[in-house]
Amino acid sequence: MTPADATRLPTRREPPAFRRLEVRRVEDLTPRMRRIVLGGSELDGFALDLPAASVRLLLPPPGQDALVMPTWSGNQFDLPDGSRAPIRTFTPRHHDPEADELTLDVVRHGTGAAAEWVGRAAPGAEAAISGPGRGYEVDRGASSYLLVGDETALPAISQLLEVIDPSTPVLVHVEVGAPEGRLPLPEHPEARALWHELPAGAEPGDTLVEAVRALGELPDGIWVAGEAACVQRIRTHLFEDRGLSRSQATVRGYWKKGRSAT
């Protein structure tokens, strides 16, 4: 390949620019889940057209409180010093276009840039988001639904329960790291929620993998999200062991155990 050829290699499409916001309110929903409401005029024109969509949250550089706006290099967002910008992806719980507010419900566990920011977030603090990313198109023709996820998937599961037809049966499996991780889910007349507490020493998602494998006939609509290795095991079971087509289930990795959180 010549240098001229290399210049023609495609790069990742530039994502939407970051919108500068501020923290307006903070509330602890449970000892393991903190609600952070972001707001600002730059949310004008922002829209969440589908449930279970995502946004990128820009965090301050390590050891700093102030945000540093990054630039797109063609493959990633970089800070002025050349380092990679600290960015994490979350599912917004709610968007209020009238108030120009975006609500994030974030699990408080682990260490690293995101955990530190969530722990010290206070009204008036700087924030910035980019997005939204792809959401989930609910199949209105599905006769039943299966929703599976850990605590990080609770915002998306809650959104899905709010939009799945009230007459459609929904089975929900949620894994929590501790009993206090349970969170009230939106009312759905035909939903049944089963909560699983992860035993000490078990791998994240073990209870979810077991629950899915124990199911008999699978519903028409299937949505799964959580730790990457867990959802890969569920993906293998659904698509290889059960023979489902890729269009029959949406399976997404939200985080990865052991990945550096700095």
Secondary structure, DSSP 8 states (H G I E B T S, - for coil): --HHHHHTS---------EEEEEEEEEEEETTEEEEEEE-GGGTT----STT--EEEE---TT-SS----EE-SSSEE-TTS-B--EEEE-EEEEETTTTEEEEEEE--S-SHHHHHHHH--TT-EEEEE---------TT-S-EEEEEEGGGHHHHHHHHHHS-TTS-EEEEEEESSGGG-------TTEEEEEEE--TT--TTHHHHHHHHT-SS--SEEEEEEEHHHHHHHHHIIIIIS---GGGEEEEEEE-TT----
